[in-house]
Amino acid sequence: MEDKHLYREAQWDVSAEESRAHHGLVAIGFAVLAVLVIACCIWTFGGRGGAAWEFEADDSLPIMTVRSTGGNANTLAVPGDYWYPRDEFVQLQLSGGSIPGEEIERVTFDAALKTLTVKLKDQGGVPTTMDIALTEWRLEPPSGVAVSEVEHVKIVYQDGSTNGIAKADGLAE
């Protein structure tokens, strides 16, 4: 009779251990799920953990210049997408049709890669004009980030493609 009683106690102890182990696995599963949800939100909305920059179009800024190559080493003001560091902000020049024009959705900075990422707004399939319009943008860093930290600028276009853009050699006078 005593053997049956010991068997029941031992069986109850094993069941309690299995229950604790099951609860532990469930807790670990929820922790992993929470980490994945947070990582997904950062990737989607935060731009890989980068600090958000302020931005505005500024028609008073001069257009950018680049040095020509070859036998004729002139500095030319040319259309195209370029960036140039200024004292308090990064100047960005976007080239596109005048209608609807290029608009920025968000600007983030990845300090590890020293890359400023500019995501353009999706224009929703609006037809564009065939002319070339240059839009100068003022990209201002948040506190604690210096313009001198930026070494690369990358544009994320409406279709999701990305392109690193060249740093201009100077500004037109």
N, C-alpha and C positions, 0 to 999 in steps of 0.2 A: 504494500500500500504506500509505503514511504517513497518507493521508486517512482510511482506514478505522479506523486506530488512534486518531486524534484524535477521530473520531466516537464511538468506544466510550467514551473518557475523558469526553467531554462528556456523553454519555448517562448515564454512571455518576454524574457530578456533579449532574445534574438529578434523578436518582432519589434521591440522598442528601438534596438540599434538600427534595424532596417528602416524604420520610420524616420529616425534622425538623419540617416544617410540620404533618404529620399528628399527630406526637407532641405538638406544642404545642397543637393543637386539642383533643386528648384530655385533656391536662392542664387546660386551661381548662374543659372540660366537667365534669371531676371537681370542680374548685374551685367552680364554680357549684352543682353538686349538693350539695356539703358545706355551702355557705352556706344553701341552701334547707332542708336538713334541720335545721340549727341554728336557723334562724328559726322553723320549724314547732314545734320542741321548746319554744322560749321562749314562743311564742304559746299552745301547749297547756298547758304545765306551769308557766310562770313568770308568767302574767298580764301580758304585755306588758312584761316587764323590771322589774316592780315588786318592791319589797321585801316579804317576807312578814311579817305581823303575828301576834302571839300573840293568842288569844282564849279566853274562858271565860264561861259563864253565871254570873251573880252575883245571887242573890236578895236580897242585902242592899242593892242600889242602889235609890234612889228612882225612881218613875216620872216621866216627863217631862211638862212643862206647855207649853201654847201659849196665846197671847193671842187672845181672841175678837175678832171684827171686828164692826163695826156700832156702834149707840148704847151698847151695854153692853160696855165694855172690861175684861173680867175675864180673869184667868189661870186656865185650866182644865186639870185632869189628864184627858187623853183617850186612848182607845185609838188605836193606829195605829203605823206605822213612822216613827221619828224618830231623830235622832242629836244628841249634845250633847258639845262638847269639855270635858274636865276637865283638871286640871293634868298628870297623868301618863298619861292614857289617854283614848280616845274611848268614850263610853257609847252603846250602840246599843239601841234598843227595837224588838223585833219583835212584831207582833200576829198571832195565828193561833189555830187550834183547839188545845185542850189535849192532844188525842191526834191525831197523834203528836207535835205540837210542832214548832217551827222549830229546825233545827240548822244550824250553819255548817260548810261544808266548808273554805273558805280565805278569807283576807283579804289583799289586796295593795294597795299604794299606788303610783299613777303620779304621780311628782313633777312631770312636765311639765304634766299636767292638774290637779294638786292634788286628785286624786280618789281616795278610798278605795273599793275595790270589794269587796263582800261576796258571795261565792258560797254559796248555800244548798245543803245536801245534798239529793239526790234521795231522796224517801221511798219510791219504788218503787210508786206507785199505792195506798198504804195509805189507807183511808177516814179522813176527819177528822171530828172532832166539830163541832157547830154553835156551841159556846160561843166566847168570846173570851178568850184567855190572853195576857198580856203577859210576854215574857221579856226581861230586861235582860242585856246582854252587855258585858263589859269587853274592849275592843280595845286592846292594848298595842303601841306602835311598837317596831321594832328600834332598836338603838343608831344614832345619827346622824340619826334622823328625829324631828322635834318635832311634837307634837300640833297646834301652831299652824299648821303647813303645810297641814293639811287644810281645804279649802274646800267640798268636795262629797262626798257619800256616795251610792254607787249599789249597788242590790241586783240580783243576778243570780238569778232564780228557777229552780225545778226544770225548768220547760219551756224555759228558755233566754231568756225575755224579761227585759228590764232596766227598772229604774225608779229615777230619782233621788229620794231621799227628803228631806224638809224637815228643817231644823235646828230643834230645839225652842227655845223662848224661855227655859226654865229647868227646874228640878227641883222636884218636890213636897216640901213640908217634913214 
